[in-house]
Amino acid sequence: MAKPSREAISMASTSPSSLSPPTVPMELHVSNRQKLLKSLRQHLSNSSRPHHGFVLLQGGEEQTRYCTDHIELFRQESYFAYLFGVREPGFYGAIDIATGKSILFAPRLPADYAVWLGEIKPVSYFQERYMVSMVYYTDEIVQLLVDQYKGSGKPLLFLLRGLNTDSNNFSKPAEFEGIEKFERDLTTLHPVLTECRVCKSDLELALIQFANNISSEAHVEVMRKTKAGMKEYQLESMFLHHTYIYGGCRHCSYTCICATGESSAVLHYGHAAAPNDRILEDGDMALLDMGAEYSFYGSDITCTFPVNGKFTSDQSLIYNAVLDAHNAVIAAMKPGVSWVDMHKLAEKIILESLEKGNILVGNLDDMMVERVGAVFMPHGLGHLLGIDTHDPGGYPKGIERPKEPGLKSLRTARQLLEGMVITVEPGCYFIDALLVPAMESANTSKFFNCEIVDKFKNFGGVRIESDVLVTANGSKNMTKVPRETWEIQAVMAGGPWPLNRASG
């Protein structure tokens, strides 16, 4: 084994990070396959159907940039990643429902792959690396599955097709030459496999925790280095650098949102038309929504803080309104609690704070009935988190999406279950497109103190987001960043984090 270079040793000794990328056990994906097998067999038994056939998934393919030969950085399709952990493109994966055996099908690579892209691995390499029963080539799918099938008639394939309730896109069922030789079931697999992803195993939680740890550390590093006169993309760059160089996170969970000043009221800022390019000004609030992904598993963290390191009274009012909502929700979370009720709890606490700050006037219960909370928090309180930032399973069969303003944006309306990881991300924003109609409406205009609201016209917004695990008796916050105003000010003034290091 090669020794690390002097430069690497020097970098490690002066590192602002105490973390290093953990080894990822393939037992994680073995366990995920066993979980699916158990759930699917139970579903088939409940339907009086035999335990015959194969689960068959098609992994992701590399994509080029439009008509060019530039290949975009590949990231595996999430359901395939969940079951097999395969990082390479072009694979298929199968699970024999009768025997429980797992089979990978690798692409048969051309000889010149070895010239341009490196060693062509034998199938034994993939069998050992991914801990599957067998590995064959993709051009052997038909013959192998026909030979393995023990039922009568055509072999049965359970293919993945179903609606993602966040994107309204459908998952793509596997396709291959010769598929007409098989019976195909396009309805059974998706709801069963999606439900398997909802509650996380300890091995999954360890990866989500690492993604949180390195992302939390990066957020603190960015917070410390933020100064007026910088560009928003410099904050993004610092975050990406920290999570990659110290955490080995080549992928981000989503496009970074680095919004300052009035841009912090743009909920999904950072897209191509608003590419984190504003100059930070003294007196701005910075809303940074950034999360790293490690070995497919993600994080989703938002910190909001003053660019100059000191909260004004107005900034403290809005920030603490959101923080109180954030903390109250986490304290109330446990199995069986309704996520819709948690959203309403967050709304009520924010409205109460705005009423105390004279931004709103009138009866709190009347405001809730008229959905005034949605004017200030138009998005949902949070979403399931895992291999996808917006992990699937928010609306299984039987769970209806609410229709009221604010509530209709919830990515799940479920009751909480032990093992769920869900983001808690209340916010309070001053968005003209929502405020102006509400202040002109006959039903809601009476609640607004227009003179004070006008003072906050260019304020932007505050969001505080943590990733929270639902435990047997409550919850555990997996995110580790400064939250109280005094903590943020201390860290931005050069203080240690965690703060207990100073007294330890």
Disulfide bonds with the S-S distance in Angstrom:
none
